[in-house]
């Protein structure tokens, strides 16, 4: 009941308050806006574009990410953990920064200007894959690292070739993780805001950008509310389909000790290695462009853009310097990650069970779908909902330092659950039964069996939650007070100011933010590696 209450108070209540504000008039409920907006040709075009660009982006991310998950989680080579951390950096970068980096890359005078991708759909899809590649790698890889390789080896010894062994043995076992990764990437791309805002150039719009336009530019809350309802219905439909696919493919995995999975790349691994190397190299290009641009000044190469970050606030445009904004970001992200992990563990403990009664199974499936809704609801809706709903006692949090971390935790919560749940559901229930037979109570069974099994996934989920909160821009832009402004907001304001100096300072701040994410993820990965010896006792 604790996570259900948290979702109800800090997600469904604010979102419902904003939707009600748009649909309830002086004379009561007014549903005329639903038919009015649905009949507009622009709404149909935006809805269709939102659907198919998200599906194509998610499909490309899965096709490229599954080989990456194999190489980075099943192969062993020097620098593997550094590469794994590097591919996570794009996910934490504010989307406005990624949009600027890709616009710089494909601009007419940019390094790849000859491709003619400036403002094109291909550039938008590339940016989406760039942002979400790590979601597939880590979600699928965390499950793949637990697969017992002896099962596939047995299939090979019985005459199955590498492809047939993968399709008939490994792929079905990875089905739930792949479905979860596809769903998350689809929702991220369907609610893409910064990428579409910067790179769309008015030619391409999603439901997310249209909600922002109707709310901020036109001040039409009724239309924005209808679009939010359409977005929620879209997310609900995706989750229902995803849940049905997951139940059809879910299986009990044969788990192994996590310290036995690494092997040197073999000749048969060459295609996966080449694909992964090509993707990692391509992902490095926008990051390299961003870093190089941050070192480029009107007087030549140097660190002037980084020095300028310390002077922010002197012109009264920013009320805090960049160092203070960075500390605000780190502190808020740490609190948000802790909240998301605690609530996520409680949810995973419930969702990991398989009730025998139909009513119990339906309740679990409904809770599972409900948890994913924060991924698909507009951050603009969440931010405005917090301001509207949490403004009076006993929930007057407008001046509370917990307001931003709570909003960020709600956004990161589905990631935590989706990364932990496949591993927990895959665990053999006989381990819990054996512990119970030996006299362990329910809490002791959870602490001695479930917690060690999901410890590695929790570590990765914690890194992702921290990264999401660190780079979160949408809801934070409406909730952060001037004294608690975060670094992504500073970057967005700098990027919106004219002049090469402001752009250079924005890229310098983005480089600092990306470096911090890289360090955090690398530390978490290394600590998870040391924890493997402790986790092995669970198997």
C-alpha positions as CSV (number, residue, x, y, z in Angstrom):
1,X,0.0,0.0,0.0
2,X,2.9,2.4,0.5
3,X,3.9,2.6,-3.2
4,X,0.3,2.7,-4.2
5,X,-0.4,5.6,-1.9
6,X,2.8,7.4,-3.2
7,X,1.6,7.0,-6.8
8,X,-1.9,8.2,-5.9
9,X,-0.8,11.3,-4.0
10,X,2.2,12.3,-6.1
11,X,1.2,11.3,-9.6
12,X,-2.5,10.5,-10.2
13,X,-3.8,13.3,-7.9
14,X,-1.7,16.1,-9.6
15,X,-2.3,14.8,-13.1
16,X,-6.0,14.4,-12.4
17,X,-6.2,17.9,-11.0
18,X,-4.8,19.4,-14.2
19,X,-7.0,17.4,-16.4
20,X,-10.0,18.3,-14.4
21,X,-9.0,22.0,-14.5
22,X,-9.1,21.8,-18.3
23,X,-12.4,19.7,-18.7
24,X,-14.6,21.0,-15.9
25,X,-16.2,24.4,-16.6
26,X,-18.4,26.7,-14.4
27,X,-21.4,24.5,-15.1
28,X,-19.7,21.2,-14.4
29,X,-18.2,18.6,-16.6
30,X,-17.9,19.8,-20.2
31,X,-16.9,17.0,-22.7
32,X,-17.4,19.1,-25.8
33,X,-13.6,19.8,-25.9
34,X,-13.0,16.0,-26.5
35,X,-15.0,15.9,-29.7
36,X,-13.7,19.3,-30.8
37,X,-10.1,18.4,-30.5
38,X,-10.5,14.9,-31.9
39,X,-12.1,16.3,-35.0
40,X,-9.2,18.5,-35.9
41,X,-7.0,17.2,-38.7
42,X,-3.9,18.4,-36.9
43,X,-4.7,16.2,-34.0
44,X,-4.8,13.1,-36.2
45,X,-1.5,13.9,-37.9
46,X,0.2,14.5,-34.6
47,X,-1.1,11.3,-33.1
48,X,-0.1,9.2,-36.1
49,X,3.4,10.8,-36.2
50,X,3.8,10.2,-32.4
51,X,3.0,6.5,-32.8
52,X,5.0,5.5,-35.8
53,X,8.2,7.6,-35.1
54,X,8.2,6.1,-31.5
55,X,7.8,2.5,-32.9
56,X,10.6,3.0,-35.5
57,X,12.9,4.5,-32.9
58,X,12.3,1.7,-30.4
59,X,12.7,-0.9,-33.1
60,X,16.1,0.5,-34.2
61,X,17.2,0.8,-30.5
62,X,16.4,-2.8,-29.8
63,X,18.0,-4.1,-33.0
64,X,21.2,-2.3,-32.2
65,X,21.0,-2.7,-28.4
66,X,20.6,-6.5,-28.1
67,X,24.1,-7.1,-29.7
68,X,25.4,-4.4,-27.4
69,X,23.9,-6.1,-24.3
70,X,25.6,-9.4,-25.3
71,X,29.0,-7.8,-25.8
72,X,28.9,-5.6,-22.7
73,X,27.4,-8.2,-20.3
74,X,28.4,-11.6,-21.6
75,X,31.9,-10.9,-23.0
76,X,34.9,-10.0,-21.1
77,X,37.5,-7.5,-22.4
78,X,39.6,-4.7,-21.0
79,X,37.7,-1.5,-20.4
80,X,34.2,-3.1,-20.6
81,X,32.9,-1.2,-17.6
82,X,34.2,2.0,-19.0
83,X,32.4,1.4,-22.3
84,X,29.2,0.4,-20.4
85,X,29.3,3.7,-18.5
86,X,30.1,5.7,-21.6
87,X,27.0,4.5,-23.5
88,X,24.9,5.6,-20.5
89,X,26.0,9.2,-20.7
90,X,23.7,10.2,-23.6
91,X,20.7,9.0,-21.5
92,X,21.3,11.5,-18.8
93,X,22.0,14.5,-21.0
94,X,19.2,17.0,-21.2
95,X,17.3,16.5,-24.4
96,X,17.8,20.1,-25.3
97,X,21.6,19.6,-25.2
98,X,21.3,16.5,-27.4
99,X,19.2,18.4,-29.8
100,X,21.8,21.2,-30.0
101,X,24.6,18.7,-30.5
102,X,22.8,17.0,-33.4
103,X,21.9,20.3,-35.0
104,X,25.5,21.3,-34.8
105,X,26.6,17.9,-36.2
106,X,24.2,18.0,-39.2
107,X,24.2,21.8,-39.8
108,X,25.2,23.0,-43.2
109,X,28.7,24.0,-41.9
110,X,28.8,21.1,-39.5
111,X,31.0,17.9,-39.7
112,X,28.2,16.0,-41.4
113,X,26.5,18.8,-43.1
114,X,26.9,17.2,-46.5
115,X,24.5,14.4,-45.5
116,X,21.6,16.9,-45.7
117,X,20.0,15.6,-42.5
118,X,19.6,19.1,-40.9
119,X,16.0,19.2,-39.6
120,X,15.2,15.9,-41.1
121,X,13.3,12.9,-39.7
122,X,16.4,10.7,-40.0
123,X,18.3,13.0,-37.7
124,X,15.4,12.9,-35.2
125,X,15.4,9.0,-35.2
126,X,19.2,9.0,-34.8
127,X,18.9,11.3,-31.8
128,X,16.3,9.0,-30.3
129,X,18.4,5.9,-30.7
130,X,21.4,7.9,-29.3
131,X,19.5,8.7,-26.2
132,X,17.9,5.3,-25.6
133,X,20.5,2.8,-26.7
134,X,21.6,2.4,-23.0
135,X,18.1,1.6,-22.0
136,X,18.1,-1.5,-24.2
137,X,21.7,-2.5,-23.3
138,X,21.2,-2.3,-19.6
139,X,17.7,-3.7,-19.4
140,X,18.4,-6.7,-21.6
141,X,22.0,-7.1,-20.4
142,X,21.1,-7.2,-16.7
143,X,18.9,-10.3,-17.5
144,X,21.3,-11.8,-19.9
145,X,24.1,-11.7,-17.3
146,X,22.1,-14.3,-15.3
147,X,21.4,-16.8,-18.0
148,X,23.1,-20.1,-17.5
149,X,25.2,-20.6,-20.7
150,X,25.1,-24.4,-20.2
151,X,21.6,-24.5,-21.6
152,X,22.6,-23.0,-24.9
153,X,25.7,-25.2,-24.9
154,X,23.5,-28.2,-24.5
155,X,21.5,-27.1,-27.5
156,X,24.7,-26.7,-29.5
157,X,25.9,-30.1,-28.5
158,X,22.7,-31.6,-29.8
159,X,23.4,-30.2,-33.2
160,X,21.8,-26.7,-33.2
161,X,23.8,-24.0,-34.9
162,X,24.6,-20.7,-33.2
163,X,21.6,-18.9,-34.8
164,X,19.1,-21.7,-33.9
165,X,20.4,-22.0,-30.4
166,X,20.0,-18.3,-29.9
167,X,16.5,-18.2,-31.4
168,X,15.2,-21.3,-29.6
169,X,16.9,-21.0,-26.2
170,X,18.3,-17.5,-25.4
171,X,15.8,-15.3,-27.2
172,X,12.7,-16.7,-25.4
173,X,14.5,-16.3,-22.1
174,X,15.2,-12.7,-22.9
175,X,11.7,-12.0,-24.2
176,X,10.4,-10.2,-21.1
177,X,13.5,-8.0,-20.9
178,X,13.3,-7.1,-24.6
179,X,9.6,-6.4,-24.4
180,X,10.3,-4.1,-21.3
181,X,13.1,-2.3,-23.1
182,X,11.0,-1.8,-26.3
183,X,8.1,-0.4,-24.2
184,X,10.3,2.0,-22.3
185,X,12.0,3.3,-25.4
186,X,8.7,3.6,-27.2
187,X,7.3,5.7,-24.3
188,X,10.4,7.8,-24.1
189,X,10.2,8.6,-27.8
190,X,6.5,9.1,-27.8
191,X,6.9,11.7,-25.1
192,X,10.0,13.2,-26.7
193,X,10.2,16.9,-25.9
194,X,13.6,18.5,-26.2
195,X,14.6,16.6,-29.4
196,X,11.4,17.5,-31.2
197,X,11.4,21.1,-29.9
198,X,15.0,21.7,-31.1
199,X,15.3,19.5,-34.2
200,X,11.6,19.4,-35.3
201,X,11.8,23.1,-36.4
202,X,8.0,23.3,-36.5
203,X,7.8,20.6,-39.2
204,X,7.4,17.7,-36.7
205,X,5.3,17.7,-33.5
206,X,4.4,15.0,-31.0
207,X,1.7,15.0,-28.4
208,X,4.3,16.1,-25.9
209,X,5.3,19.3,-27.8
210,X,1.7,20.1,-28.7
211,X,0.7,19.9,-25.0
212,X,3.5,22.3,-24.2
213,X,2.5,24.6,-27.0
214,X,-1.2,24.6,-26.0
215,X,-0.3,25.1,-22.3
216,X,2.5,27.7,-22.4
217,X,2.2,29.5,-25.7
218,X,-1.6,29.5,-26.4
219,X,-2.7,29.1,-22.7
220,X,-5.5,26.7,-23.9
221,X,-5.7,24.3,-20.9
222,X,-8.8,22.6,-22.3
223,X,-7.0,21.5,-25.4
224,X,-3.9,20.5,-23.4
225,X,-6.1,18.4,-21.1
226,X,-7.6,16.6,-24.0
227,X,-4.2,15.9,-25.5
228,X,-3.0,14.7,-22.0
229,X,-6.0,12.3,-21.9
230,X,-5.1,11.0,-25.4
231,X,-1.5,10.5,-24.3
232,X,-2.6,8.6,-21.2
233,X,-4.9,6.4,-23.3
234,X,-2.1,5.7,-25.7
235,X,0.3,4.7,-22.9
236,X,-2.4,2.5,-21.4
237,X,-2.9,0.7,-24.7
238,X,0.8,0.2,-25.1
239,X,1.1,-1.2,-21.6
240,X,-1.8,-3.6,-22.1
241,X,-0.2,-5.0,-25.3
242,X,3.2,-5.1,-23.7
243,X,1.8,-7.0,-20.7
244,X,0.1,-9.6,-22.9
245,X,3.3,-10.1,-24.9
246,X,5.3,-10.5,-21.6
247,X,2.9,-13.1,-20.3
248,X,3.2,-15.1,-23.5
249,X,7.0,-15.0,-23.5
250,X,7.7,-15.1,-19.7
251,X,9.6,-18.1,-18.6
252,X,11.6,-19.3,-15.6
253,X,15.3,-18.7,-16.3
254,X,18.1,-21.0,-15.3
255,X,20.2,-18.7,-13.2
256,X,23.9,-18.9,-12.7
257,X,26.5,-17.4,-10.5
258,X,27.1,-13.8,-11.8
259,X,30.9,-14.2,-11.7
260,X,30.9,-17.0,-14.3
261,X,29.5,-15.3,-17.3
262,X,32.4,-13.4,-18.9
263,X,34.4,-14.9,-21.7
264,X,36.8,-13.5,-24.2
265,X,35.1,-12.6,-27.5
266,X,35.2,-15.5,-29.9
267,X,35.0,-15.7,-33.7
268,X,31.3,-16.4,-33.5
269,X,30.9,-13.1,-31.6
270,X,32.4,-11.0,-34.3
271,X,29.1,-9.7,-35.8
272,X,27.9,-8.6,-32.4
273,X,31.3,-7.0,-31.6
274,X,31.4,-5.1,-34.9
275,X,27.8,-3.8,-34.6
276,X,28.5,-2.7,-31.0
277,X,31.8,-1.1,-31.9
278,X,30.2,0.8,-34.8
279,X,27.3,2.0,-32.6
280,X,29.7,3.1,-29.8
281,X,31.9,4.9,-32.3
282,X,28.9,6.7,-33.8
283,X,27.6,7.6,-30.4
284,X,30.9,9.2,-29.5
285,X,30.7,11.6,-32.4
286,X,28.0,13.9,-31.0
287,X,29.6,13.8,-27.6
288,X,33.0,14.7,-29.1
289,X,31.4,17.6,-31.0
290,X,29.8,18.8,-27.8
291,X,33.2,18.7,-25.9
292,X,35.1,20.3,-28.8
293,X,32.5,23.1,-29.1
294,X,32.8,23.7,-25.4
295,X,36.5,24.4,-25.8
296,X,36.0,26.7,-28.8
297,X,36.0,30.4,-28.0
298,X,35.9,33.5,-30.2
299,X,39.6,34.0,-29.4
300,X,40.6,30.4,-30.1
301,X,40.7,27.2,-28.1
302,X,40.7,27.4,-24.4
303,X,38.7,27.0,-21.1
304,X,37.0,30.4,-21.3
305,X,33.6,28.8,-21.5
306,X,34.2,26.8,-18.3
307,X,35.5,29.9,-16.5
308,X,32.4,31.7,-17.6
309,X,30.2,29.2,-15.7
310,X,31.6,30.6,-12.4
311,X,30.4,34.1,-13.4
312,X,26.8,33.2,-13.9
313,X,24.5,35.3,-11.7
314,X,26.5,38.5,-12.0
315,X,24.1,39.8,-14.7
316,X,21.0,39.0,-12.6
317,X,19.7,36.5,-15.2
318,X,20.7,33.6,-13.1
319,X,20.2,33.8,-9.3
320,X,22.7,31.0,-8.6
321,X,26.1,30.3,-10.1
322,X,26.7,27.0,-12.1
323,X,28.5,25.4,-9.1
324,X,25.4,25.9,-6.9
325,X,23.2,24.6,-9.7
326,X,25.3,21.5,-10.0
327,X,25.1,20.9,-6.3
328,X,21.4,21.3,-6.4
329,X,21.2,18.8,-9.2
330,X,23.3,16.2,-7.4
331,X,21.5,16.6,-4.1
332,X,18.0,16.4,-5.8
333,X,19.0,13.4,-7.9
334,X,20.4,11.5,-5.0
335,X,17.2,12.0,-3.0
336,X,15.1,11.1,-6.0
337,X,17.1,7.9,-6.7
338,X,16.8,6.8,-3.1
339,X,13.0,7.4,-3.1
340,X,12.6,5.6,-6.4
341,X,14.7,2.6,-5.2
342,X,12.7,2.2,-1.9
343,X,9.3,2.4,-3.6
344,X,10.6,0.3,-6.5
345,X,11.7,-2.5,-4.3
346,X,8.3,-2.6,-2.6
347,X,6.6,-2.7,-5.9
348,X,8.9,-5.4,-7.3
349,X,8.2,-7.5,-4.2
350,X,4.5,-7.4,-5.0
351,X,4.7,-7.7,-8.8
352,X,7.2,-10.5,-8.6
353,X,4.6,-12.9,-7.2
354,X,2.3,-15.0,-9.3
355,X,-1.1,-15.2,-7.7
356,X,-3.0,-18.4,-8.4
357,X,-6.4,-16.8,-8.3
358,X,-7.6,-14.9,-11.3
359,X,-8.6,-11.8,-9.3
360,X,-5.1,-11.6,-7.7
361,X,-3.4,-12.0,-11.1
362,X,-5.6,-9.3,-12.6
363,X,-4.8,-6.9,-9.7
364,X,-1.0,-7.5,-10.2
365,X,-1.3,-6.9,-13.9
366,X,-3.3,-3.7,-13.3
367,X,-0.7,-2.4,-10.8
368,X,2.1,-3.3,-13.3
369,X,0.4,-1.2,-16.0
370,X,-0.3,1.7,-13.5
371,X,3.4,1.9,-12.6
372,X,4.4,2.6,-16.2
373,X,2.0,5.6,-16.6
374,X,4.6,8.2,-15.3
375,X,6.8,7.3,-18.3
376,X,4.1,8.2,-20.8
377,X,2.5,11.3,-19.3
378,X,3.8,14.6,-20.3
379,X,6.3,16.2,-18.0
380,X,4.6,19.4,-18.6
381,X,1.4,17.9,-17.2
382,X,3.2,16.5,-14.2
383,X,4.9,19.8,-13.4
384,X,1.7,21.9,-13.8
385,X,-0.2,19.3,-11.8
386,X,2.2,19.6,-8.9
387,X,1.8,23.4,-8.9
388,X,-2.0,23.2,-9.0
389,X,-2.6,20.2,-6.6
390,X,0.1,20.5,-4.0
391,X,-0.6,24.1,-3.0
392,X,-2.7,23.8,0.1
393,X,-2.4,22.0,3.5
394,X,-1.7,19.3,4.3
395,X,0.0,18.9,0.9
396,X,1.4,22.4,0.4
397,X,4.8,21.6,-1.0
398,X,5.4,24.6,-3.1
399,X,8.3,25.8,-0.9
400,X,9.5,22.4,0.2
401,X,12.9,21.2,-1.0
402,X,11.4,17.8,-1.5
403,X,9.1,19.0,-4.3
404,X,11.5,18.5,-7.2
405,X,13.0,15.2,-5.9
406,X,9.5,13.7,-5.5
407,X,8.6,14.6,-9.0
408,X,11.9,13.2,-10.3
409,X,11.4,10.0,-8.3
410,X,7.9,9.5,-9.9
411,X,9.5,9.8,-13.3
412,X,12.3,7.4,-12.5
413,X,10.2,4.9,-10.7
414,X,9.1,2.9,-13.8
415,X,12.7,2.5,-14.8
416,X,13.6,1.0,-11.5
417,X,10.7,-1.5,-11.6
418,X,11.3,-2.5,-15.2
419,X,15.0,-3.2,-14.6
420,X,14.4,-5.2,-11.4
421,X,11.2,-7.1,-12.1
422,X,12.4,-9.4,-15.0
423,X,15.2,-10.7,-12.8
424,X,13.0,-11.2,-9.8
425,X,10.3,-12.9,-11.8
426,X,12.9,-15.2,-13.4
427,X,14.1,-16.5,-10.1
428,X,13.2,-20.1,-9.4
429,X,10.5,-20.1,-6.7
430,X,12.0,-23.3,-5.2
431,X,14.7,-21.1,-3.7
432,X,12.1,-19.3,-1.6
433,X,10.3,-22.6,-0.8
434,X,13.6,-24.1,0.4
435,X,14.3,-21.1,2.7
436,X,10.8,-21.3,4.1
437,X,11.1,-25.0,4.8
438,X,14.3,-24.3,6.7
439,X,12.4,-22.0,9.0
440,X,12.8,-18.6,7.4
441,X,9.9,-16.2,7.8
442,X,8.5,-14.1,4.9
443,X,10.8,-11.1,5.7
444,X,13.8,-13.4,6.1
445,X,13.0,-15.1,2.8
446,X,12.9,-11.8,1.0
447,X,16.1,-10.5,2.6
448,X,18.1,-13.8,2.0
449,X,16.7,-14.8,-1.4
450,X,15.0,-12.0,-3.3
451,X,17.2,-9.1,-2.2
452,X,20.5,-10.8,-3.3
453,X,19.0,-11.9,-6.6
454,X,17.9,-8.4,-7.5
455,X,20.9,-6.6,-5.9
456,X,22.8,-6.3,-9.2
457,X,19.7,-5.0,-11.0
458,X,19.0,-2.6,-8.2
459,X,22.5,-1.2,-8.5
460,X,22.0,-0.5,-12.2
461,X,18.5,0.8,-11.6
462,X,19.9,3.2,-9.0
463,X,22.4,4.5,-11.5
464,X,19.6,5.0,-14.0
465,X,17.4,6.7,-11.5
466,X,20.2,9.1,-10.5
467,X,20.9,9.8,-14.2
468,X,17.3,10.4,-15.0
469,X,16.9,12.8,-12.1
470,X,20.2,14.5,-12.8
471,X,19.2,15.4,-16.4
472,X,15.4,15.8,-15.9
473,X,14.2,19.0,-17.5
474,X,10.5,19.0,-18.2
475,X,8.9,18.9,-14.7
476,X,11.8,20.5,-13.0
477,X,11.5,23.6,-15.2
478,X,8.1,24.3,-13.6
479,X,8.9,23.2,-10.0
480,X,12.4,24.4,-9.2
481,X,12.6,27.7,-7.3
482,X,15.1,30.3,-8.2
483,X,17.3,29.3,-5.2
484,X,17.2,25.6,-6.2
485,X,17.7,25.9,-9.9
486,X,19.3,22.8,-11.4
487,X,22.1,22.6,-14.0
488,X,19.8,21.4,-16.9
489,X,17.8,24.6,-16.4
490,X,20.9,26.7,-16.5
491,X,21.9,24.9,-19.7
492,X,18.5,25.5,-21.3
493,X,18.6,29.2,-20.4
494,X,22.1,29.6,-21.8
495,X,21.2,27.8,-25.0
496,X,18.3,30.1,-25.4
497,X,20.4,33.2,-25.2
498,X,21.9,34.6,-28.4
499,X,25.6,34.7,-28.9
500,X,28.5,32.3,-29.2
501,X,29.5,32.9,-25.6
502,X,26.2,31.6,-24.2
503,X,26.2,28.6,-26.5
504,X,29.7,27.8,-25.5
505,X,28.9,28.1,-21.8
506,X,25.8,25.8,-22.3
507,X,28.0,23.2,-24.0
508,X,30.6,23.5,-21.2
509,X,27.9,23.0,-18.6
510,X,26.5,20.0,-20.5
511,X,30.0,18.5,-20.6
512,X,30.3,18.9,-16.9
513,X,26.9,17.2,-16.4
514,X,27.9,14.4,-18.8
515,X,31.2,13.8,-17.0
516,X,29.4,13.7,-13.6
517,X,27.0,11.0,-15.0
518,X,29.9,9.0,-16.4
519,X,31.7,9.0,-13.1
520,X,28.5,8.1,-11.2
521,X,27.6,5.2,-13.5
522,X,31.2,3.9,-13.6
523,X,31.4,3.9,-9.8
524,X,28.1,2.0,-9.5
525,X,29.2,-0.5,-12.1
526,X,32.5,-1.2,-10.4
527,X,30.8,-1.5,-7.0
528,X,28.4,-4.0,-8.6
529,X,31.3,-6.0,-9.8
530,X,32.7,-6.2,-6.3
531,X,29.3,-7.2,-5.0
532,X,29.1,-10.2,-7.3
533,X,31.0,-12.4,-4.8
534,X,28.4,-11.6,-2.2
535,X,25.5,-12.2,-4.6
536,X,26.8,-15.6,-5.6
537,X,25.7,-17.0,-2.2
538,X,22.1,-16.7,-3.4
539,X,22.7,-19.3,-6.1
